[in-house]
Structure formats: structure tokens, C-alpha cells
Amino acid sequence: MRKISKSVLALTASILLATQAQAEGLNQAISADLPSLMEIYRDLHANPELSGEEYRTAAKLAAEARRLGFEVTEKVGGTGVVAVMKNGEGPTVMLRADMDGLPLIEKTGLPYASKVMAKTREGADTGVMHACGHDTHMTGWVGAARQLAARKEEWSGTLVMILQPAEETGEGAKAMLEDGLYTRFPKPEYVLAFHDAAGAPAGHIGYAAGYALANVDSVDIQVNGVGGHGAYPHTTKDPIVLASRIVGALQTLVSREIDPQDPAVVTVGSFNSGFKHNIISDKANLQLTVRSYSDETRAKLLDGIKRIVRGEAIAAGVPEDRMPVVGIREDEYTPATYNSPEFSKEMGELFAGRFGKDRVHQTKPVMGGEDFSRYRRADTSIKSMIFWVGGVPMEEYLEAQKTGAKLPSLHSPLWAPDAEKVVATGAEALAAAALDLMKKTN
């Protein structure tokens, strides 16, 4: 028994030493590659493209994947890229990065700040900026691809790496899936991605096990009234008064109809009506964002909005032929992101072992949206996880914690993450996860 115990201990020690050496080797390799990666980052940051128009971005990164030995297919779901590397028997792992920028004029003052101008789909002139950090996602994706391509002796299976367009509009994942992502290419057993975070210190990792991000619905309400002179309101059906009642009543959906322990949000983000002081308009328009986690709660909120709108209109005496119109933008709906709980905890433990427990934290879900959700939703047997990589420079984070100062958020024209730490951490985490999932067993 003593000999067996010693043998087991010796084997365990050798495995731990090998694992430690592999971890150190990966970290050192990414550190050595960081100057090259940052060149890519600065180029991507200076040359952002709007959703669905990521032509230059896709071509640049597709060429990089080909150079690494991947079999690359472009124009999947529009401008999407799928890069496949088969390396023997084993699981199929998919790593995803999103490519699109936002219609914002950058105000970071960085030497490589975007000066790109473009037209929105509505024809308006706008600046374009990577204000959500997709440039760090793509660069981390390249860093992981480089390491995995160079370490084929350490893993066995199929690696599928995708670059997704139009995340900001909620269209990209759906478009790639509809264009055969799971039929034209190997269907993954595991899907991973990371997103930079504007509320966490640079290089720290956060993850949620279970729901991570919310259902996102956009709702338009056209409130019809009967217009007239502002001096004679009794001859009208004032849509502004009715719309105001609707705004107030909508707040009861969350406060009085949804379980207090079931998070939900109904926000009226836009209220427009009329053009002149003394004219009562015949129409008011409301725009809402509606957030939830479960499909059941989503249905309650959307049905409740329709009921409240109609009920308030009836109470106001609006004729049947002038009833408000509620439009739910199903084409813009983004499903809630659900991280496979046990898988996410396993990956969290892997990250904690690699980066240290002080840098890896299990976090609460947030009410933001991410169409990464669709990759698991298309086949719930797939284990998926999206995790956060903090981007706030440590000095700024500590100062904000001390003084309560507000930090720039994602989608702010001032958002400038500590890109080196985001890229290095994201690349190492993605590569380490793939190596662990596809590690050779003999």
C-alpha cells in the first residue's frame, strides 16, 4: 500500500508540475506576443465599422486565421468569419468574438482614436467608435488563436473560431446560425466568449453561473388622440395626457405584477408629441426597452404592456378606431444569455487556478443584452459561457472606489480600457479553456 501511495503521489505531483509549466508557458507566450497583438488592437480601434458593415475588419482577421493554418470561410451571415482547425479526435470547441463598432464620435483623446465617419442605416452622418470594447475581444481572439495553433500537440479535437457581425443590433448571431453555422461547419459542444467590463479593474475576471444577461425587447407605442386647439381641450382627446397615464401605469408591471425576486425592467426611453405651444397633437409616440430573464416573465411584461395601453385608452374615452398601436420589434429581440451553471463553475475554477482567486469572481447577472445567447439557445445540449474581463485601469478604479467618482461606461465616447490587460487576460483565458476542454488524455 505504501508503494502504491507513493506512486500515486508521484504521478499527482508530476501532473501538477506539468500543468503549472503549461500555464506559465502560455502566460509567457502571450506576454511575448503582446506587442504584436497591440498593433492589431490599435489598428482595429482606429478603424471601426458599423454593424453589418465589418468588411475591412473581417478581411483583416480572416487573413490572420488563414496564416495560422485554419480553414477559413468568409461572408457567413453577412460579414461573419468561421475558422476551423481539426486536430484529431475529441470535442468541438467554439470561441467567438464580435466585430462591430458604435455610432459615436470618440472623445478619449487616445493617439489612435477613431476619426472614422459613416452613415447610419437611417442616412444620418455619425462618427464610429469601438465604445463597447469589441476591438479588445477580437484582439484577444487572435491571441488565443495564435496560441492554440502553435500548441496542437497539447490538444485533440476540433476548434471553431468565429468572428460575428452586428452584435450591437442583435442581428449577427441569428444571421450566422441561419446561414448554417451549425450545419455547414462542425457543431460545437462548448461555446465561450469574453466581454470587457467598465465596472471592474483591468485583468480581473467575472462570471455568472446561470442567467448572465437579459432578454432585450424594443417596444413602440403609438398613442392616437383627437387633436385640436390648445385653448379648447374639451374638444380633443389629448394623446399627451393619455401617454403620460400609460407611462405611469407601466411602472406597476414590475412593482405590482412581477415577483420581487424576479428581476425585470420597463423603461420608457423616448416620449415625443406635438410641435407647438397651442396645438394639441393627434398623436404621441413612446419607445420602451423591456428587460427580463425568463421567457415566462418576458411574456408577462409584453402582454401587460398591451393590456395597460388599451385599458388606459378605454378609460380616456378613445374611440375604438383610434386605439393605440403597440409594436414589438421581434426582429431586434435579443434572448437572455444563460451560462451553463456547472460548466461555468468549472471554468471559473480553472481561471482561479490560473489567475489567482483574487482576480476571479462569481458575479450577479446584469440587465444588459448579448446575442451570444443564441448559440446555446439554438441547441440547449451545448455548454456555453460568456465571462467578463475588467478593463478599468487599476489606479482609476481605486480612485473611484475611494471618492465615488463616476467612471465611463460601455457605450460612452470616453471609454478607454486598459487594453493590454484586457487582451492578455482574455486571450489567456480563452486559450486555457480550450486547452482544458480538448486536452489529450493519453
N, C-alpha and C positions, 0 to 999 in steps of 0.2 A: 504493500500500500504506500509505503514511504517513497519507493522508486516511482510509482505512478504519479503520486502527488508532485514530486519534483519535476517529472516530465511535463505534467500539465502546467505547472508554474513556469517552467522554462519556455513552453510554447506560448503561453499567455504573454509573457514578457517580450518575446520576440515579435509577436503580433503588435503589441503596443508600441514597441520601438519602430517597427516598420511603418505603422500608422502615423506616428509622430514625425518620422523622417519625410513621409509623403506630404504631410500637412505643411511642414517647414519648407519643403521643396516647392510646393505650389505657391505659397506666400512669397517666397523669394523670386520665383519666376515672374509672377505678376508685378512685383516691385521693379524688377529689371525691365519689364516691358512697359512700365507706366509712361515714360517719356513719349514713346511711340503712340500709346493709346491717347495721351492728352493732345497730341497733334490731331488725331481723328476727332476728339471731342471738340476742340476749338473750331475746327472746320465745320462740323455739324451745327455747333451753336451759332456760328456766323451765317449759316446758310439754311435756315429753317424753311419748311414748306407746309402749306395749309393741308388740312385733312383731305385725303383723296388725291392730292397733287404731289406726292412724295417721289417724284421721278428721279431727281438727282440723288437724293438720299438712298433710294432703293438700289440704283445702279452702282453707287459707290460701295455699298456694303455687300451687294451680291458679288462684285468683283473680288472683294476680300475673302468671302467664303469660298469662291472657286479656287483662289490661290492656296487656300488651306487644304484643298482636296475634297471639299463637299460637292455633291451633285446638286446643282442649283437650278431652281425653276423660278422665273420672274413672272410678274403680272398675275398673281393669284389673288382673286378677289379685288382686282383693280391694280394697285401698285405693290401688293404683298409679295414677299420673297419666302420661299421654302428651300432650306438647305439640308440635305440628308447625307449622313455618313453611316454606312453599315460596317460593322466590325464584329462579325461572328454572331453566335447565338446569345440571346439574352433579352432583357426588357427593352421596350422602346420608350425613350425619354424625350420630351419636347420642352425646349426653352424658348420663351417668347419675349420680344421687345417691341414696343410701339414706336412709331416714327414721326407722327405729325406735331407741328407747332401750333401756336395760337395766334389769333388776330389781335396782336398787341404791339404797341411801339415800345421797344425796350428802353429802360431807364436805369440800367445797372451801372453804367459808366465803365464797364469792362473794356479792355483794349480790343477784344474780339467780339464786342457786342454786335448783334444783328442790326443791319441797316436795310434789310430786305423790305420791299413794299410789294403788295399784291392786291388783288381784288377779291372780295368775298363772293360767295355764290349769289348774293343779292346785288352785286355790282358796286359795292362801296370800296373805296380805297382804304387800305389799312397797312400798318406795319405787321411784321410777322416775328414771333419770338418763341423760343423754347422755354416758356414760363412754367411748364409742368415737369421739366426735367427729362423729357424723353431723349434728349441728347446724352444724358448720363446712362439711361437704360440701354441705348444702342451701343455705346462705347463699352459698357460692362459686358454686353452680349458678345462683342468682338473679343474682348479679353478672355472670356470663358471659352469661346470657340477656338482661339489660338491654343489654349492650354489643353483642351480635350483632343484637338487634332495632333498635338505633339506627344500625347500620353496614351496612344492607342494600346500599348502593351499593358496598361493598367485597367482597362475596362473591356467589356464584351457586351454587345447589343447593338441597338440602332439609335442614333442620335438625330433628332429632328429639330432644327433651329429655325424659327420663323421670325420674320420682321413684318409687323402688322400695321396697315394704314388706318387712318380715321378712327383712332380711339376716342378722340375728343368729341366726335359727333355720334359715338355709339354705333357706328356702321361697320367698322373694319373686321372684327372677329366674325360677325354674321356673314359678311361678304366672303371671307376666306373659307368658312365652313360650307357655304352654299356653292362655292367653286371647287368643292371636292377635297378639302384639306384632309378629311378622314377616309376618303375613298381613293383618291389619286396618289396619296402618299401613305406611308406607314402610320397606322392609328396608334397614338401613344397610350401607355399605361399610366404615365406620370406626366404632369404638366407643371412647370414652375416659371415664375417671373418675379421681378422685384420692382418696386416703385420708390423713388426718392421721397423723403418726408421733410416738410418745412417746420415741423414742431419737435424734432429730435436732434440730438447732437450728431455731428458728422461721424460716420463709421459705425454707429450703433444700429442694431437690427431689431425690428419689432415684428411680431406676427400674432394673428388671432387664429384660434382653433375653432372652426365653425364659421358662422357668418362673419365676414370681414368688411364688406362694403354693401351698400344698399341697392334695392330696386330704385330706379330713377324714372319717373314719368313726367312728361311735359303736358300740361292741360291748358287749352284755350277756352275761355268763356266769352261768348258774345251776348251781352245783355241788351235786349231790344226794349225800347221805350216808345213814347209818343212825344216828339219834340214840339217846341213852341217858344213863345216869348218868355224871358225870364221874369217879366213883371206880372205874368198871368199863369203861375204854375198850376193852378187848378184845372187848366185846360190841357194839361200834359200828363204823361206818365214818365216821371223823371228817372232815367236809367242810372244816373249817378247815385241817387238815394238808394235805389234798389241794389245796385252793385255794392254799395257800402254795407247794406244789410247782409248781403251774401258774404262779403269778406269777414264780417264779424261772426256770422253763423258757422262759417267753415272752421273757425278755431275750436268749435265744440266737438269736431270729429275726433281730434286727438285727445282733448281734455275730458270728454264725457262718453265716447263710444269705443275707444281702444283701451285695452288693458294697460294700466300704467307701467307694467313691466315689459310691455311690447313696444319698443321704440318706433316712433312714426313722426313725420314732419309734413305739414301742409303750409307752404309759403306762397303768398301772393307777391310775385316779384315785379309785376307791372300792372298799372291801372291807368287807362287812357280814355278820355272822353271830352268832347267839346272843343271849341276853338275861340269862343268869345264870351265876355263877361255876361252879356244879357240874353244869351241864347241857351235854352235847354236842349241839349242834343237828343237825337233819337236813338243813340247807341253808346254803349260803354264796353270796353274790351279789357278783360283780365287775363293775365298769364301766370300760371302756377307751376311750381315744382313740387312734386309729391314723392316722399321717400318712405321706404318700409323695408322689412327684411323678408318675411314670408309671403308666398303667393296669396294666402288667405287674407292677410292684413292688407295687402295691395288691393285686392278685390273689394274689401270693406270700404277703403278710402275712396276708391274711384266711384263705387256705387253711391256712397254717401254724398260725394260732391254733386252728382246728378240729382239726387233726391233733394238736397238743400237748395240748389239753384232753382229747380222747378217749384218747390214749396214756397220759397220767398217770392217768386214771381206771381204765384197764385194769390198769396196774401196781399200783394201790392195791387191786385186787380188787373194784371196784364192780360190782354185778350189771348185766346188760345193760339191765334195765328201770329202772335208776336212773342211767343215763349222764347226764353234764352236758348242758345245753342251751345252745347258742351262738346268740345272736340278733344279727344285723347290721341296724342301723336304716337300711335303704336309703332311707327317706323323709327322713332327715336328712343323707344323704350330700352333701357339697359337693365337686365336682370341682376338680382343681388348676387354678390360673389360669396361663395361658400367654400371655405378651405376644409378639405377632408380632415376631420379632427385628429385622428390617431396619426395620420401621415404628417400633419403639420407639427404635432408634438415631437415626432421622431426627428424631423428636420430641425426643429428648434433645439433639440438636444445635440444634434450634430453640430449646429452653428455654435452653441455654447461651448462645446468641447474644443472647437477650433479658435473662436474669437475671445472666449472668456465669458463667464456668466454676467460680468458687469457690463458687457456690451450687447447682450441678447436678452430681450424682454418679451414676455407674452403680454399683449395689449388688448384693449377693448376694440370692438368693431367701430367703424365710423360711418357717417351718413353720406359720404362721397360715393360716386359710382365708378365702375370699371367694367368694360365689356370683356375683360379676361374671364368673367363669369361664364361666358358662353361655351368655353372649351370643355368644361366639366358638364355643363347643362346638356350639351349635345349627346353625352353618354355618361351617365352617373356612375358607371363602373370605373371611370378614370379617377385617379387620385390627383388632386390639384392643390396648389398653394401659391399665393402671392404674398410676399413679405415686404416690409418697409426697410429702407436704408436711410438713416438720418443724414441730412445734408447741411444742417446749420453749423457754421464754423464754431468750434468749441468756445472761444472767447466771447463771441456774440451770444451764444446760448447761456453761458454762465452769467453774463451781464444782465440778460433779460430775466433770468431766474431771480437775480438779486434785486433788480429795480422795477420789474413788472413791465418793462418796455415791450411794445408790440413788435414782433418780427414779421418780415414779409411772408405772405402765404404763397402756396402754389397758385398759379394764375395771376400773380402780381407782376407788374412790369419791373419790380425791384428784386425779384427772386434770383439770387446768385448763390447756388450751393457751393460747398467745399467739394468741387468736382473730383479732385484727386481721390479723396477718401470715399466718396460715393462709388466711383468707378472701381477702385481697387477692392472695396468690400463687396460690391455687387458681383464683380467678376469672380472673385474667390468663392463666394457663397454658391453661385450657380454651378461653377466647375466642381466644387466639392460635393454638392448634392448629386450631380450627375455621376461622378466617380463612385460615390457611395452606392447609388441605386444600381449601377451597372458593374460593380466590382467583380473581378474574376474570383471564382470560388475554388479553383484548383491550381 
